[in-house]
Amino acid sequence: MRKLFILCMLLVLATANAQNAAWQKTITAFDKYIQTAMQLWKTPGLAVVIVKDSKVIFNKGYGVKDIATKAPFTTSTLSICASTTKAMTAVCMGMLVDAGKVKWTDKVSDIYPGLKLYDNYANSELTVKDLFTHNTGLGNADLLWMFDYSMDTIIHQMRYIQPAYSFRSSFIYQNLMYMVAGEVIHKVSGIAWDKFIKDSLFARLGMNNTFPDYRQSLVSSNHITPHYMYEDSVIETIPFIDSKTVDAAGGVWSCTDDINKWMIFMLDSAKVNGKRLLTPETYTELFKPQAMVTASEFYPTAQLTKPHWTTYGLGWFQEDYKGKMVQFHTGSLDGAVAILGMIPDENFGIYIFANMDHTEIRHALMYKAMDLFVFNDDKNDWSKDFYALYTGLAAKRKANDDSTDAKRVLNTKPSLELKNYAGNYHNEIYGDAAIVMLGDSLIARFPNNVTVNLSHWNYDTFLGKFEHKWYGKDFLRFDLNEEGKVKSFNFWGLVYEKKE
């Protein structure tokens, strides 16, 4: 009997050793894959952490956090969570639901009467849950926080934004409603969102190197520097532009040493040390499909991964991948990205931080990790395939630009002397702007030091190039009234009326 027991134990140990060897082989393969992918995408630095069955099985930093200093990007380097913050804000609201301080079905107008929407029906029917689902009819009006208006101003101006579609009939991703959610958390708890999430979530999860906003993160000197790639090859550092209002929608800073605790928490039905921070009902509600996501609002990667359905939960994009439900979300702010992907049925999660604007290596590494660590499948080279996909999309955009260039009418001049275009202008939603003479040229100035250099294109149209080069360019067209005087200009699809 004793010999049989020893034989069984040896068999168990041999099996475990074989499994560990196979696991280590997978880790080595993924590590090599990351290094090869970074060369293809020219990403300066990133950090990746993977959790499986409530354990961290991979956590490593790569490259540099700043191309100028060459300082390494490590697992403790702070980076911006950006819109992966949204799921955290949803959990905070869920805690208040469980505490009986608010219901998902409560009308926002009863809690926060200062919020008024253009559509009276939507205004009266908007619920707390609607703040998290991107289907309220509100289009993307992110310029309000990019222009760094106060929260009170942003919420006041939302009443002038006409619906992009009827209430709950479609889906357009935007940030403003999550910002409102942060204010609702403040209203119903009596605690500001940043303190609430820090004390009620981060502290309880032991996330001591995670911060609600950039300003609080400055207690650490170990931050990424944002980067942008120009002309498909030239990479430069760019400044981090701190918004003081977007925090509940995308302001959290963290690192892979900390963010793994968030993933383990979410995969373990919102438990910490065996104790639930959310009821089973509220936890389920977070991951329940709440809105259908249209193809135009989903990620281009779907062209290759071919999901059968795409939905949105409360802070989570959702799709099927190889027969499993995936909960995920990207985060993007100037010069930095993040992605979080989870397969709850497999107790698997991956989080990636990277320090270059829209480097879609994040998608490639997420799907590759799922293939290797969940499906034991190594046949897809998502890095190569997604790189071809995104460079193809960029080529199409350039072809469109070339087509526009070809339509330019040469040898024209403005209807008026340049000084006659100068003046103060106003948009009902986005506030004031100014057209200013600078030497013998015009510039456009918008709030928050957003400056656009204008060069004549044809007739009364000027090509506007942002001083922040990574913002890109667009055409600015002046319109004249029947007296031949400047009436307005149109830029970014927005009309600014000239002030008398």
PyMOL commands that set and color helices and strands:
alter all, ss='L'
color gray80, all
select helices_A, chain A and resi 2-41+82-98+108-111+120-125+129-132+143-146+151-160+176-189+193-205+214-217+247-250+256-267+280-287+295-297+302-305+344-346+361-373+382-406+418-420+469-471
alter helices_A, ss='H'
color red, helices_A
select strands_A, chain A and resi 45-52+55-63+79-80+227-230+234-237+253-254+271-272+275-276+291-292+310-312+317-321+324-333+336-343+348-354+423-427+431-438+441-446+450-458+461-466+473-480+486-491+494-498
alter strands_A, ss='S'
color yellow, strands_A
deselect
rebuild
show_as cartoon
